[in-house]
Amino acid sequence: MGFVGANYIEANEKLGDKDFFLKIKISRKEAKESKYWIRLLQELNPEYSENSISLFEEADELRKIFSAIISKSSS
């Protein structure tokens, strides 16, 4: 989930509003991709299911936060 945070940092160092929205949208996309990879890891390594569930939930929560930022900022 490092790319999520890196893109969020870049969003906060925006060059303008369009740049901010782009970086936040990229952060949301990275959170979605993190969920995908965590789900695959869950299936391949069920013994780590407890840890991977919390990571999956965290990635989903970040996705929701970025979605809220996008919808509130575009209004």
DSSP file with accessible surface (Angstrom, degrees, kcal/mol):
  #  RESIDUE AA STRUCTURE BP1 BP2  ACC     N-H-->O    O-->H-N    N-H-->O    O-->H-N    TCO  KAPPA ALPHA  PHI   PSI    X-CA   Y-CA   Z-CA
    1    1 A M     >        0   0   78      0, 0.0     4,-1.4     0, 0.0     3,-0.4   0.000 360.0 360.0 360.0  14.7    0.0    0.0    0.0
    2    2 A G  H  >  +     0   0   60      1,-0.2     4,-2.4     2,-0.2     5,-0.2   0.839 360.0  57.0 -65.3 -33.9    3.0    2.2   -0.3
    3    3 A F  H  > S+     0   0  143      2,-0.2     4,-2.3     1,-0.2    -1,-0.2   0.841 101.4  58.0 -68.1 -30.9    1.9    3.6   -3.7
    4    4 A V  H  > S+     0   0    4     -3,-0.4     4,-1.9     2,-0.2    -1,-0.2   0.967 111.3  41.0 -61.1 -50.5   -1.4    4.8   -2.0
    5    5 A G  H  X S+     0   0   34     -4,-1.4     4,-2.5     1,-0.2    -2,-0.2   0.892 112.8  54.3 -66.1 -39.8    0.5    6.9    0.5
    6    6 A A  H  X S+     0   0   45     -4,-2.4     4,-2.1     1,-0.2    -1,-0.2   0.923 110.6  46.0 -63.0 -42.4    3.1    8.1   -2.0
    7    7 A N  H  X S+     0   0   20     -4,-2.3     4,-2.1     2,-0.2    -1,-0.2   0.865 110.3  54.1 -70.1 -32.8    0.3    9.4   -4.3
    8    8 A Y  H  X S+     0   0   94     -4,-1.9     4,-1.9    -5,-0.2    -2,-0.2   0.924 107.7  50.4 -66.2 -40.8   -1.5   11.0   -1.4
    9    9 A I  H  X S+     0   0   97     -4,-2.5     4,-0.8     1,-0.2    -2,-0.2   0.933 110.6  49.7 -60.9 -43.8    1.7   12.9   -0.5
   10   10 A E  H >< S+     0   0   93     -4,-2.1     3,-0.7     1,-0.2    -1,-0.2   0.876 106.5  56.2 -62.9 -36.4    2.0   14.1   -4.1
   11   11 A A  H >< S+     0   0    0     -4,-2.1     3,-1.0     1,-0.2    -1,-0.2   0.897 105.0  51.9 -62.7 -37.7   -1.7   15.2   -4.0
   12   12 A N  H 3< S+     0   0   91     -4,-1.9    -1,-0.2     1,-0.3    -2,-0.2   0.663 107.0  53.4 -74.2 -15.3   -0.9   17.4   -1.0
   13   13 A E  T << S+     0   0  141     -4,-0.8    -1,-0.3    -3,-0.7    -2,-0.1  -0.212  90.2 167.2-106.2  41.1    2.0   18.9   -2.9
   14   14 A K    <   -     0   0  101     -3,-1.0     3,-0.1     1,-0.1    -3,-0.1  -0.042  42.7-149.8 -61.6 153.6   -0.4   19.8   -5.8
   15   15 A L  S    S-     0   0  162      1,-0.3     2,-0.3     2,-0.0    -1,-0.1   0.547  79.6 -32.6 -93.4 -15.1    0.5   22.1   -8.6
   16   16 A G  S  > S-     0   0   30      1,-0.1     4,-2.3     0, 0.0    -1,-0.3  -0.958  78.4 -71.3 175.8-179.9   -3.2   23.0   -8.9
   17   17 A D  H  > S+     0   0  111     -2,-0.3     4,-2.6     1,-0.2     5,-0.2   0.897 127.1  51.9 -63.3 -40.8   -6.7   21.6   -8.5
   18   18 A K  H  > S+     0   0  189      1,-0.2     4,-2.3     2,-0.2    -1,-0.2   0.910 110.4  49.2 -63.0 -40.3   -6.5   19.4  -11.5
   19   19 A D  H  > S+     0   0   31      2,-0.2     4,-2.5     1,-0.2    -1,-0.2   0.914 109.9  52.1 -63.8 -42.1   -3.3   17.9  -10.3
   20   20 A F  H  X S+     0   0   30     -4,-2.3     4,-2.6     1,-0.2     5,-0.2   0.949 111.0  46.3 -58.8 -51.3   -4.8   17.3   -6.8
   21   21 A F  H  X S+     0   0   50     -4,-2.6     4,-2.6     1,-0.2     5,-0.2   0.901 111.9  51.8 -60.4 -41.7   -7.8   15.5   -8.3
   22   22 A L  H  X S+     0   0   93     -4,-2.3     4,-2.3    -5,-0.2    -1,-0.2   0.947 112.0  45.2 -60.3 -47.5   -5.6   13.4  -10.5
   23   23 A K  H  X S+     0   0   33     -4,-2.5     4,-2.5     2,-0.2    -2,-0.2   0.891 113.2  49.9 -67.4 -37.3   -3.4   12.3   -7.6
   24   24 A I  H  X S+     0   0    0     -4,-2.6     4,-2.4    -5,-0.2    -1,-0.2   0.918 111.2  49.6 -67.0 -40.1   -6.3   11.6   -5.3
   25   25 A K  H  X S+     0   0  102     -4,-2.6     4,-2.4    -5,-0.2    -2,-0.2   0.900 110.8  49.8 -64.8 -37.5   -7.9    9.5   -8.1
   26   26 A I  H  X S+     0   0   51     -4,-2.3     4,-2.7     2,-0.2    -2,-0.2   0.916 109.0  52.4 -66.1 -40.7   -4.6    7.6   -8.6
   27   27 A S  H  X S+     0   0    0     -4,-2.5     4,-2.1     2,-0.2    -2,-0.2   0.920 109.7  48.9 -59.8 -42.9   -4.5    7.0   -4.8
   28   28 A R  H  X S+     0   0   64     -4,-2.4     4,-2.2     2,-0.2    -1,-0.2   0.924 110.9  50.2 -63.3 -42.4   -8.0    5.6   -4.9
   29   29 A K  H  X S+     0   0  116     -4,-2.4     4,-2.4     1,-0.2    -2,-0.2   0.919 109.4  50.8 -61.8 -42.6   -7.0    3.3   -7.8
   30   30 A E  H  X S+     0   0   33     -4,-2.7     4,-2.4     1,-0.2    -1,-0.2   0.876 107.8  53.3 -64.0 -36.6   -3.9    2.1   -5.9
   31   31 A A  H  X S+     0   0    0     -4,-2.1     4,-2.0     2,-0.2    -1,-0.2   0.912 108.9  49.6 -64.1 -40.6   -6.1    1.3   -2.9
   32   32 A K  H  X S+     0   0  107     -4,-2.2     4,-1.8     1,-0.2    -2,-0.2   0.913 111.2  48.9 -62.9 -42.7   -8.4   -0.8   -5.2
   33   33 A E  H  X S+     0   0   73     -4,-2.4     4,-2.4     1,-0.2    -2,-0.2   0.889 107.5  55.3 -65.8 -36.4   -5.4   -2.6   -6.6
   34   34 A S  H  X S+     0   0   17     -4,-2.4     4,-2.7     1,-0.2     5,-0.2   0.912 105.5  52.5 -61.4 -42.1   -4.1   -3.2   -3.1
   35   35 A K  H  X S+     0   0   34     -4,-2.0     4,-2.4     1,-0.2    -1,-0.2   0.909 108.4  51.5 -59.0 -42.3   -7.4   -4.9   -2.2
   36   36 A Y  H  X S+     0   0  115     -4,-1.8     4,-2.1     2,-0.2    -2,-0.2   0.947 112.7  43.9 -59.7 -49.4   -7.0   -7.1   -5.3
   37   37 A W  H  X S+     0   0  151     -4,-2.4     4,-2.4     1,-0.2    -2,-0.2   0.881 112.5  52.0 -68.1 -36.3   -3.5   -8.3   -4.3
   38   38 A I  H  X S+     0   0   18     -4,-2.7     4,-2.4     2,-0.2    -1,-0.2   0.921 108.2  52.3 -65.1 -40.5   -4.4   -8.8   -0.7
   39   39 A R  H  X S+     0   0  103     -4,-2.4     4,-1.9    -5,-0.2    -2,-0.2   0.918 109.5  49.4 -61.0 -43.1   -7.4  -10.9   -1.8
   40   40 A L  H  X S+     0   0   49     -4,-2.1     4,-2.1     1,-0.2    -1,-0.2   0.922 110.2  50.3 -61.6 -43.1   -5.0  -13.1   -3.9
   41   41 A L  H  X S+     0   0   95     -4,-2.4     4,-2.2     1,-0.2    -1,-0.2   0.877 106.9  55.6 -63.8 -35.8   -2.6  -13.4   -1.0
   42   42 A Q  H  < S+     0   0   44     -4,-2.4    -1,-0.2     1,-0.2    -2,-0.2   0.914 109.4  46.6 -60.0 -43.7   -5.5  -14.5    1.3
   43   43 A E  H  < S+     0   0  135     -4,-1.9    -2,-0.2     1,-0.2    -1,-0.2   0.869 117.4  42.1 -68.7 -35.6   -6.4  -17.3   -1.2
   44   44 A L  H  < S+     0   0  131     -4,-2.1    -1,-0.2     1,-0.2    -2,-0.2   0.736 125.6  32.7 -83.0 -24.4   -2.8  -18.4   -1.5
   45   45 A N    ><  +     0   0   56     -4,-2.2     3,-2.1    -5,-0.2    -1,-0.2  -0.576  61.3 166.4-132.8  70.5   -1.9  -18.2    2.2
   46   46 A P  G >  S+     0   0   85      0, 0.0     3,-1.8     0, 0.0     4,-0.2   0.765  72.8  71.7 -60.9 -21.0   -5.0  -18.9    4.3
   47   47 A E  G 3  S+     0   0  130      1,-0.3     3,-0.2     2,-0.1    -5,-0.1   0.718  99.5  47.6 -68.3 -17.1   -2.8  -19.2    7.4
   48   48 A Y  G <> S+     0   0  138     -3,-2.1     4,-2.5    -7,-0.2    -1,-0.3   0.136  77.2 118.7-104.8  20.1   -2.3  -15.4    7.3
   49   49 A S  H <>  +     0   0   47     -3,-1.8     4,-2.4     1,-0.2     5,-0.2   0.869  69.0  55.2 -57.2 -41.8   -6.0  -14.8    6.9
   50   50 A E  H  > S+     0   0  165     -3,-0.2     4,-1.4    -4,-0.2    -1,-0.2   0.934 112.9  41.5 -60.9 -46.0   -6.4  -12.8   10.1
   51   51 A N  H  > S+     0   0  102     -3,-0.2     4,-1.8     1,-0.2    -1,-0.2   0.904 114.8  51.0 -67.2 -41.2   -3.6  -10.3    9.1
   52   52 A S  H  X S+     0   0   11     -4,-2.5     4,-2.7     1,-0.2    -2,-0.2   0.846 104.1  58.3 -70.2 -29.6   -4.7  -10.1    5.5
   53   53 A I  H  X S+     0   0   71     -4,-2.4     4,-2.5    -5,-0.2    -1,-0.2   0.937 107.1  47.1 -63.9 -44.6   -8.4   -9.3    6.5
   54   54 A S  H  X S+     0   0   62     -4,-1.4     4,-2.1     1,-0.2    -1,-0.2   0.898 113.0  49.1 -66.1 -36.9   -7.3   -6.3    8.5
   55   55 A L  H  X S+     0   0   81     -4,-1.8     4,-2.5     2,-0.2    -2,-0.2   0.913 110.4  51.1 -66.2 -40.2   -5.1   -5.1    5.6
   56   56 A F  H  X S+     0   0   47     -4,-2.7     4,-2.3     1,-0.2    -2,-0.2   0.932 111.0  48.1 -61.1 -45.6   -8.0   -5.6    3.2
   57   57 A E  H  X S+     0   0  119     -4,-2.5     4,-2.4     1,-0.2    -1,-0.2   0.883 110.8  51.5 -63.5 -38.7  -10.3   -3.6    5.4
   58   58 A E  H  X S+     0   0  105     -4,-2.1     4,-2.5     2,-0.2    -2,-0.2   0.921 109.6  49.1 -65.3 -42.9   -7.7   -0.8    5.7
   59   59 A A  H  X S+     0   0    0     -4,-2.5     4,-2.2     1,-0.2    -2,-0.2   0.905 112.0  49.3 -62.8 -39.6   -7.3   -0.6    1.9
   60   60 A D  H  X S+     0   0   31     -4,-2.3     4,-2.3     2,-0.2    -2,-0.2   0.898 109.5  51.6 -67.2 -40.0  -11.1   -0.5    1.5
   61   61 A E  H  X S+     0   0  103     -4,-2.4     4,-2.3     2,-0.2    -2,-0.2   0.919 109.5  49.9 -63.1 -41.4  -11.3    2.3    4.1
   62   62 A L  H  X S+     0   0   44     -4,-2.5     4,-2.7     2,-0.2     5,-0.2   0.919 108.7  52.9 -62.7 -41.3   -8.7    4.3    2.3
   63   63 A R  H  X S+     0   0   60     -4,-2.2     4,-2.4     1,-0.2    -2,-0.2   0.931 109.8  48.5 -59.3 -43.6  -10.6    3.8   -1.0
   64   64 A K  H  X S+     0   0   98     -4,-2.3     4,-2.3     2,-0.2    -1,-0.2   0.896 110.4  51.3 -64.1 -40.5  -13.8    5.2    0.7
   65   65 A I  H  X S+     0   0   77     -4,-2.3     4,-2.5     2,-0.2    -2,-0.2   0.940 111.4  46.7 -62.4 -46.9  -11.9    8.2    2.1
   66   66 A F  H  X S+     0   0    7     -4,-2.7     4,-2.4     1,-0.2    -2,-0.2   0.897 110.9  52.5 -64.6 -36.8  -10.4    9.0   -1.3
   67   67 A S  H  X S+     0   0   30     -4,-2.4     4,-2.6    -5,-0.2    -1,-0.2   0.907 109.8  49.0 -63.5 -40.5  -13.9    8.6   -2.9
   68   68 A A  H  X S+     0   0   39     -4,-2.3     4,-2.7     2,-0.2     5,-0.3   0.910 110.0  51.1 -65.7 -41.2  -15.3   11.0   -0.3
   69   69 A I  H  X S+     0   0   42     -4,-2.5     4,-2.3     2,-0.2    -2,-0.2   0.928 112.0  47.7 -60.6 -45.0  -12.6   13.6   -1.0
   70   70 A I  H  X S+     0   0   17     -4,-2.4     4,-1.7     1,-0.2    -2,-0.2   0.943 114.3  44.9 -63.1 -47.0  -13.3   13.4   -4.7
   71   71 A S  H  < S+     0   0   65     -4,-2.6     4,-0.5     1,-0.2    -2,-0.2   0.899 116.8  44.9 -69.4 -36.7  -17.0   13.8   -4.4
   72   72 A K  H  < S+     0   0  163     -4,-2.7     3,-0.4    -5,-0.2    -1,-0.2   0.849 113.9  49.5 -74.1 -33.3  -16.8   16.6   -1.8
   73   73 A S  H  < S+     0   0   57     -4,-2.3    -1,-0.2    -5,-0.3    -2,-0.2   0.773 108.5  52.2 -77.4 -26.2  -14.1   18.5   -3.7
   74   74 A S     <        0   0   86     -4,-1.7    -1,-0.2    -5,-0.2    -2,-0.2   0.538 360.0 360.0 -88.3  -5.6  -15.9   18.3   -7.0
   75   75 A S              0   0  131     -4,-0.5    -3,-0.0    -3,-0.4    -4,-0.0  -0.443 360.0 360.0 -80.7 360.0  -19.2   19.8   -5.6
